[in-house]
Amino acid sequence: MGLWTILEGFLLLANALAILNEDRFLAPRGWSFAEFSAGRTKSFKGQLIGLIYATQYMRVPLILLNAICIFVKLVSG
């Protein structure tokens, strides 16, 4: 397993987190960003929710990274 494979795995994970819908998936399970106060964001669950929301805000760079990954796969085989 090389560095490229690890980077592709992280890209796939970021894509999976970016497409989660708050109203349909996160809020019914208690993972809404609005439910956490400023003091509870230090917990693991708060950090994970912050990561989910950070990836949702970074959708345009994710689209560019996906395009680069697809181009490299097409060129290298």
Secondary structure as UniProt FT lines:
FT   HELIX           3..18
FT   HELIX           22..26
FT   HELIX           27..29
FT   HELIX           33..35
FT   HELIX           38..42
FT   HELIX           44..57
FT   HELIX           59..76
//
